[in-house]
Amino acid sequence: MELSNVREAVTQLNIQGPILAFQNIHYSVSTPWTFPCKGGEEKEVLRDVSGIMKPGMNAILGPTGSGKTSLLDVLAGWKDPKGLKGGQIFMDGKLVDSHIHQCSAYVVQEDILTGTLSVRENLLFSANLRLPQNMKSNAEKAAKVDAVIQELGLQDCADTKIGTEFLRGVSGGEKKRCSIGMELITSPSLIFLDEPTTGLDANTANAIMQLLHQLSRKGRTVIFSIHQPRYSIFRLFDRLTLMNKGEIIFAGAAGEATTYFNSIGYQCEQFNNPLDFFLDVISGEVIQSQPEESFSSKNNCRFSSNCSLDKSPLSNYYQRSSYYQELQEDLKSLQSFESHRCETSSSKPTYVTSFIHQLYVVSCRNMKQLLRNPQTSFGQLILGAVFSLLVGLIYYQIPDTMPEALQNRLGAFFFMVLTQIFGNLSAVELFIYDRKLFIHESARNYYRTSAYFLAKVFADLLPNRIFPVLLFSSLSYFMMGLKPDAEAFFLHVLSLSFTNLAAVSLAFLVSASVNSFAVANLLIALPYVFMMVFGGFLVNLNSMLNWLSWIKWISIYRYGMNALTINELKGLTFYLNSTRIPAETYMDQQDIDYSTWGFWENDLALLCLTCVFLLLAYIQLRRINRWK
């Protein structure tokens, strides 16, 4: 059968679209308790699977752990190529590589959307970043979004928010339609879906599958994994692939599957859902009734070259059937072995929009999220105001007489630095909260990692970090009666701001490195505590052991305390029993350089720590594994 004959068989249903074929696919993963670098064991997830996905509805069915999702991910190019031990994938007869995901659509099982945006805004976000910047005007992109909304039947909820834990939003079925719409923006002809009915009630699941059936009749090849759907959904399938333990046990027209199992001795009872029957056969709950001698398992394997002792009986039955023989003939006719690459395929990710455009679009989304979900920002402002009043009341109008004058000032500075550092613990959620969203979008080339990183950092720093510092300083500084000098005040605010930025940058680094809040809180608390102990206030740094003294050079506390101390104490004079004592005496004892350069040296050190932590956080984001 030639490629033209295969297409002729497909067009009998008046369906156009790409034909995806795969042959002898082997895929393995490392077991969780082994170390691949030491030759750890590997588990074979897919074992020599072959098949053809034709235009229309192509379902992959099997029990949990059968390998259906792994097969879908391999075909869609979303599995790590290192695990692919053999096999080839063809699209319209031409060999393709793992970059097939760049010219197809993949809808994941979990709906990964921005909850604070409406359905229309989510779709427009996808259009702004995935449609060519120089080919589509804003009006054309909006028209494309409207067309997708119309096609998916989302008119009634187009301007409704998706929903968050604080905001009621659209229904589960509408979320799934929006997820599909995010992929339809690029008008793909090849669509993969991972269990699109999971978490939906029967009527909603049926509506989603009806929608996919309509899409498949408009020139698209729809390939999806599914778990035990009802009969009305089964009737929508054009082709069915049944899997068990990483092997294919049937692949062919969905309407012929029951007849095939009947022919090998498995009888489907009247009124039984065929899909339930297939899963019962796989699980062994249906007994084989009078199997033919030619299919009597291992003793007869010598009669067929396709029979294998290491395969299951159901797999051996399939490989000796006419369906498998027809598949092999089709695969031979479809293979031209010519290289077929997507236009966007390359060794490096390619983007259809510029860095500046991506930064603008992602920043706009972040600002909308901030305005519509302002709990964190308000919390930081309230926290700053409360701590500011607390410090101001405790150290209200500090006197100039010793020893209270020096002790209270140093205590106030320590408390200020402490609040600026530990008040940024909320920053550890910055990259963890949207981690799935970032992986999902960046893997599909929505934006560069650098654009996402800068947009996220800038959106968090200004409202959640800088404004609270200004509020904190404005209230506490004058309540404590520190230097009544404009220059001293602004240098005080600047030093606290640099301290805050260094602390929050370290939190960003931890947030970008882990995906658990519990682990992040532990990792951020440890350096904060060590920096506090070795900051010079609790322990005299001159008396510390040499092998521990190096910690002071990376202590945010030390630089913050020194900057505030120099700014306030330089030029002050304290009195003890009418004795005039210059404040520089204390700084000499603590080996603090109180010259003009000494002050700026501490602020510069805080700025350098900020840059280093931010750079490391960006590197960690780039290292996140985007493969499934």
N, C-alpha and C positions, 0 to 999 in steps of 0.2 A: 504494500500500500504506500503510495507516494504522498508527499505533503499535500498536494492538491486534493488527493482522495480523502485525506483526513479532514481537510477544511470543508470538503463537500458534505461529509457526514455531519459536521458541525452546523453548517449553514442550513441543513434541513429544518433546524429549529429557528431559523432566521436570527441567529446569534453571531455577532462578529466580535473579535477580540483576540488577544495573543494566546498561543498554545505553549504551556510550560511543561517540559518533560524533564525527568530526572532518572538517573540510572546508576545502580550499584552504590548507593550512598551509605557510607559508614561514618558514624559520628560517636566520639567517646568523650567522657568527662572524667576528671580526676575525682576520686572518692574523697569525702571531706576529711578523713583522718589520715591521709597520706601526704607525703611531701614530694611533689613532682620533681624537684631538683635532686632528690635522692633516689629517683627511679620508683616512685610510688605507683600503686596500682591504679588502673583506669577501668571505668565501667563503660561498656559499649551500650549506648543508648539506641542507636539505629544500626540495624544489621542488614546490609545488602538490600536496601529498599529501592524499588524502581516504580515508575508510574508516569501518567500523563494527566495534566489538568487542562481541560478544554474550556473554551468560552462558555459561560453559564455558571451554575451553582455547583461547586465542588466541595463536598463535605468530607472531613477527616474525623472518624469516630473511633472510640476505643475507651476502655476503662482507665481509671487513674493509673498513671505510670506506664501506659502503653507506648508512649513516645510520640503521640499525635502533635503535641505542642512543639516538641523538639524538631519534628519533621517540618512543621509550618515555619519555624524560625530559620531552619537551614535553607529552605526554599526562598524565604524572604530576605536572606542575607543578614539576619540579626543574631547569628551564632558566631562565636569566636572561630575564625578559620583554622586556628591551631588544633581544634578538636576534630576537624574534618579529615578523616584518615583515607578517604577514597571516594570516588564517584564524580559524576558530572551533571551539570544542570544546563538545559537548553531552553531558549525562548525563540519560538518560531524557527526551530531547527538550527539555531546558532548558539555556540557555546557562550555562557555567561559566567561571571565570577561573583565574588561576595559583594560587589558593589551594586548588585541588582536592587538593593533597598533604596538606592538613590533615584531610581526611576519607577518606583512602585509605591503603593500605600500600605501601611500596616497599622491596624487599629488594635491596640493592646486590650487585654481583658479588663483592666482597671481603667476607669475614666479619669484621665489625667488632664484636668482643665483648671483654669484660674477661677476660683470660686467667687471672687469679688466682682468679676466682669460678667456682663450679660452674654447671652448666646451670640448675639450679633457682634459684640466686641471681641469675643474669643475668635470667631471666624475672621473678623477683620484683622486681628493680630496675625493670624496665619497668612492671610492674603498680603499684608504689608511686608512680610519677611520672606515669603516663598514665591511670590510672583515677581518677575523681573522688574527691577526699579525703572529701567529705561523703556519698558514696553507697555506698562500699564499706568495710566493716570489714576488719581484717587477716585475719580468718578467711575472708571472702568473696574477698579477693584471693588468698589461698593456695589456695582451692578453684578459682579461675580458672586459676591457674598449673598445678595438678594436672590440670585438664581439658585444657589445651594440651599438657602432657607426654603425656597419654594419647592425644590426637588425633594427635600427631606420632610416637608410638612411641618416646619417649625414656626410658621407665621404667628401663631397665638402666643408663643413664649419667646419670640425673638429678642425682646427688650427686657426679659426677666433675668435676674442674676442666677448664676449656676448654683450658688449656695455654699456656705461654710458652716463651721460649728456654731457661729454666732448669727448667721444669716440664712433664713429659709429661702430655698431656691426651687429649681425645676425638678421634675420627677426623674426617676431612674431611666425610664425609656427616652426621655428628652435629652438627658445627659449622653446616653449612648448615641443618639442621632447627632448630637453636636460633635462627639468624638469622631464619628464617621465624616461629618462635614469638614472638620479640620483637615482631613486627608483629601477630601474631594476637591478642595480649593485648587490643587495642582492638576485637576482633570486626569487622574491616572487611569490606565486601561487595565491594570493588574492590581487587585485589592486583596490583601491578606487580613484576616480577623481571627483573633484568639478568643474562642468561646464567647461570642457576642451576646449570648442570652444569659450568661451567669449573673445571678443576683436579681433577675427580673421575674415577675409573675408570669403565668402562662399566657395571658392575653397580650401583655406587653412584649414578651418574647416572640410571640407569633407576629405581632405588628412589625418588629424589627426585621424578622426574616422575610416578611412580605416586602419590606422596603429593599432589602438586599436582592431579592428576586427581581424586583423592578429595575434596579441598577444593573443587574447582570444582563437584562434584555436591551440595554442601551450601549452595547459595544464594550462590555467589561467582563473580565475573567475574575470571578469572586471565589477565593479559596479560604476556607475557614475550618477551624476545629470546633467540635461541639460535643456536649456530653448529655446523652439520653434525652433528646427532644421528643415532643409529642408527635402524633401521626400527621397532623395537619402541616407541621413543619417538614416532616420527612417527604411529603408529597411535592415539596418545592425543590428537592435536590435533583440535579441532572446526573451527577456522578457521585459515587460513594467509595471511599477508601476506608476499610476496616483494619485496625491495627491491634496487635497484642505483643507485649514484651519486645518492642522495637522491630517487629516484623509486620509485613503486610499480609493479611490472610484473605483479603478480597479487594479488588479494585475493578470497577466497571460501572455500567449504568445502574443507578440506584434502584430502578424498578425491577431489575433482574437479580438482585441480591438474594431475595427469598427463594427464588427458583434454584439458584446455585446451591444454597445450603440444603435444600430439599434433595438435590441430586447426590449429595454426599452423606445422606442419612440423618439429617437434622430436620425434623418436621415442625413447622410453625403452626401452633394451634389457631383455630378460627377466632377472629376478633382480637387477637393478640397484636400489640404494637410491634411491627417488624424490628424497630430499633431496640426495644426491650428484649426481643427474641435473640438478636445478634449478640447483645451483651451477655445474655444467659448462656449462649453457646460458648462464648469466650471464657466465661467464668466456670464452665463445666456443670452448670445446673440443668442443662438439657442433655439427655442421654441420646447417644447416636443409635438409631434404630436400624438394624440389619444393614450395616455398611457393605458396599460392594467389595468383592475380594480384591479388586484392583486398587482400592483405597485403604487397605487394612493395615496401615502404618508401617512400622520399621521392617517387618519381615519381607515386604514387597518393594523396598527401596531400590533393589537391584534392577527392577524393571524400568526405571526412569532415571535419566541422567540428572534431572532437576531435583530429585529427592535427596535430602541431606539428613544425616543422622543427628546433627546438632541443631536442627530446626524442629519447631513444634509440629505435631500432626496437621493442624489446621493450615500452617504455612506450606507444608508439603503438598496437601491437597490442592491448594491454590496454584502452586507452581507447576502442577501437572494438569491444570485445567485449560480449557480453550481460551479463557480470558487472559491467562498469562502468556500463552502462545501468541495471541493477537497483539498483546502489549509489546512483546519482543519484536514482532514484525513492524509495528508502528514506530518503535524507537529506532530501528535501523533506518527506516525511511526518513525520519525527522532529523537525523544527525548529518549536518553538512560540515561540522567541525570548523566552521568559520568563527572567528572571534566576534562577539557581539557585546559592545559596551554601551552603557547609557551615556548620554551627552554630558552629564555632570560627573561621570565616573573618573576618578584619578586617584593617585596614591595619597593625596591630601584632600581634606574636605574643601569643596568649592561652594561659594555663596553667590546668590543672584543679586544681593544688595550690598551696599558699601558699609564700612565700619561705622561711619557717622550716622547713617540711616538706621542701622541696627541699634546703636546707642540711644538714639532719639526715641525709637519705637519702644524699646524695652524700658527706658526711663519713664516714658509716659504711662506705661502699664504699672510700673512700681509706684508712681505717684497716685494713680487711681486706687491701688491696693491700700496705700497708706491712708488716703482720705476716707475710704469706705470701711476701713478696719483699723481705727486709730487707737486701739487699746494700748498698744506698746508705747506709742508716742506720748499719750496722756499719762501713762504710768511713769515714764521717765521724768516728765515735767513735775508731776506730783512728788515723786521721790526726791528730785533735786530741791524742790521748795521745802519739803519737810526736813531734809538733812541741813539745808541752809539755815532754817529757823532754829533747829536744834543746836547747831554749832554756835550760832549767834547768841543764843540765850545762855549756853554753858560758859562761853568765853566773852560775855558781854563787857565791853569797855575795859579791856585788859589794862591794868595799871603799869606804871613805869618803874616801880620799886622792886628790887631783888628780894627773894628769888622768884616771886610770882610772875614778874614781867617776862623773864626768859622761859620759865617752865610752861606757862600758859600759852605763850606764842608757839613754842615747839609742839606742845600737845595739840593745839588747834591745827597746825600745819599737817601733823601726822593724821589727824582725823579727816582733814580735807582730802589728802592724797588717798587715804583708805576708802572714802566714799566714792571718789572718782574711779578707783580701780574695781572694787567689788560691786559698784553700781552698774557695771557693764556686763554682768553675768548674763543678762538677757540677750547679749549679742551672739551667744553661742547658737542660738536658734536660726540665725540669718540664713545660712546655707543648708542647714538640716531640714528646715520646714519645707523648702521648695526643692529639695534634692531630686525627688522623682520627676518633678516638672522640668528641672534643668537637664537631667539626663535624657528625658524624652525629647525635648525640643532641640538640644544641641546635637544629639545623635542624628536628627533629621535635618540638620543644617539650617535651622531657623536663624541662628546667630553665632558669632564667634564667642568663644569663652571669655575673651577680653572685654567684649561689649557687655555681656551679662555681668561680669565681675564689677566693672566700673559703675554700671547703672545701679547695681544692687548696693554697692558700698556708698556711693554718693547719696542715694535715696535714704540710707540709714543714718549716715553721719550727721547731716545737717539737722533734721528734726529730732533725732533720738539722742544725739551726743553733744552737739555744739550748743543748741538752745538751752538745754538743762544746765550746762556749765555757766553760761551767761547769767541765768536766773540764780544759780547757786552763789556765784561770786557777788552779784549785785546786792543780795540781801545780807550775806554773812560778813563781807568785808567791812562795811560801815558799822554794823552792829558790834563787831569786835573792837572797833576803834583803832584799826591799823593805820599806817601812814596816810595822812590826809593830802595825798599828792596824786594828781591825775596820771602822771607817768608810772608811779609805783602801782596804782590800781590796774592799769592796762597791762603792765608786765606780769602782775599777779594773775590776771585772767588768762594771759597767753601761756604762762607756765602750767596752769591747771588744764588748759585746753590740750597742750602737748602731752601732758600726763594721761589725760582721758583718751586721746587718740592712740597712744602707745598701748594702753591696756585693751582698748577695743580691737585693735589690730591683732593682738595676740589671741583674743577671743575669736576673731575671724579665722585665724589660722587653725585653731582647734575645730571650729565649725566646719571648715572645708576638708578636714582630715578624717572625720568620723561621721557615722550616720545614726548615732544614738544619742539622745539627750543625756541619759545617765552617764555614759562614757565621757561625753563632752564636759559635763559639770565636774567630773572627777579630774580630768586632764587639765582643766583651766584653774581649778582650785590649787593644785599642787604648785605650779610656778608662781601663782600669786602669793602663796604663803611663804615660799622660799625667798622670793624677792622682798617680802616684808621683813623677814627675820634678818636678812643680810643687807638691809637698806641703810643701816648706820644709826637708827634711832633706838632700837631695842638692844643692839649689841655694838660695843665699840669696835669699829673695823680695824683699828690699829692693834688690837689685842687678839684678833682672830688668828686661827691657824693658817699658815700660808697656803695649804692645799685647799682651803675653803674660801680664801679671800677673793678668788677670781670671780665669784658669783656677784660681787658688788658691781662689776662692770656691765652686767646685763640687768641690773635691778632698776625697775621703773620707780620704785619707792625712793631709792637713793637720789636719782636725778631730780625727781619732783620735789623732794624735801629740800635738797640743796638749793634749787632755784628759788623756792619760796623763802627759805631762810636768808639767802643773800639779798633778795629784793627787799625784805622787811628789816633785817638787822643792820645792814650796812648804813653807817652814819648815825645809828641810834646810841643813846647814852642812858644807862641805867644807874640807879642810886641805891646804895646800901649803907645805911647809917651816915647819911650825908657824904658818903664817898662816891665819887664819880667813876663809873666803870664803863668803858666803851664796849659795845657789843662785839667788836672785832676780836676781843680777847677770847670769847667762846669759840668763834670760828677758827681761830688759830689753833686752839686746843684740839678741835675736831679735824684739823688738816683740810679745811674748806677754803678753796681759793675764791675770795670775795671780790676779786677785781672784775672789771667790766667783761673781760674775756671769760673769766671763770663763770659768771652768770650765764652768758650765751653758750658756753661749752655744755652746760647741763641741758638747756633747751635743744641744742643741736643734737645731743646724744639721744634725747627722746624722739626727735624727728627721724633720726637714723633708724632707731628701733622700730618706729612706725613703718618706715619704708621696707625694712627687711621682713617684718611680719606680714605685710601686705603682699610682698613679692612671693614669699613662701606659700601664702594662702592661695594666690593665683596659680602657682605651680601645682599645688594639691588639687585644685579644681580640674586642671588639665589632665591630671593622672587618674581621674575617676574612670573606672571601667564602664564603658557604654555598651558592651556586649551583654547579651542575656546569659 
